[in-house]
Amino acid sequence: MSITIYHVSGTRSMRVIWLCYELDIPCKLETIDFAKKFRASPGWRAKSPTGKVPAMDDGALTMFESGAMVQYLLDRYGKGQLQPKAGTAEGALYLQWCWFAEATFARPLGDIAQHTLVREEKDRIVAVVADGQQRSRICLEAIEAAMQDSHYLLERFTAADIMMGYSLMLAEKFGLITEDLPATKAYFARLKDRQGYQYAVSV
Ligand SMILES: N[C@@H](CCC(=O)N[C@@H](CS)C(=O)NCC(=O)O)C(=O)O
């Protein structure tokens, strides 16, 4: 195995780095320039066709999409750890939460990020931020309900929690994990306690 993760601190590359840490998978980090100009360059577009972060190489294989990287690494090197058996009810819920974390929850968070951090000030739309906050809140309420009697999304820590950990990190950054979401706060605190999370946010 020869894994390189193309990384920018504070982005979704933390999911892949965190997973590698949890599974003790050796990987090289290559920090890239998040500036729009670099991400539009043909060299970067060859790895990530829409110019987004992260990308990953494993030998001759190059990938974009953080969730796909996480799943690939689990399937290829995970030896059955951090994911339930595919095709079971637990496996279905694992997929549900992985997809929710990126396809549903990270969407409004991404809109907030775009219109507060990523785009130039002249291209930011305040109403999109307000809408993103409202849509994120619904997602946070879904997590709050799920965490009432649980420590993790499934009965034990899995890669679904890694997928969700990044989304919660963004939600926290935007001040959305409020006091009226105590179970979500406690759940995220449990994730932040893990060495893998701490390593992934420190690099
Ligand atoms: N679904 C993609 C989303 C990738 C993504 O949006 N990455 C962000 C950083 S976390 C980015 O590159 N944003 C810059 C942009 O969209 O212009 C994934 O999970 O990898």
The ligand as a Gaussian input file, in Angstrom:
#p B3LYP/6-31G(d) Opt

LIG

0 1
 N      -18.581000      15.470000      -1.275000
 C      -17.223000      15.945000      -1.356000
 C      -17.197000      17.418000      -0.987000
 C      -15.834000      18.032000      -1.164000
 C      -15.820000      19.491000      -0.700000
 O      -16.816000      20.216000      -0.829000
 N      -14.681000      19.904000      -0.171000
 C      -14.537000      21.267000       0.295000
 C      -13.530000      21.322000       1.431000
 S      -14.078000      20.354000       2.801000
 C      -14.000000      22.133000      -0.837000
 O      -13.102000      21.724000      -1.543000
 N      -14.582000      23.338000      -0.988000
 C      -14.149000      24.291000      -1.953000
 C      -15.179000      24.577000      -2.997000
 O      -16.236000      23.937000      -3.019000
 O      -14.917000      25.472000      -3.790000
 C      -16.325000      15.096000      -0.451000
 O      -16.845000      14.519000       0.517000
 O      -15.116000      14.977000      -0.697000

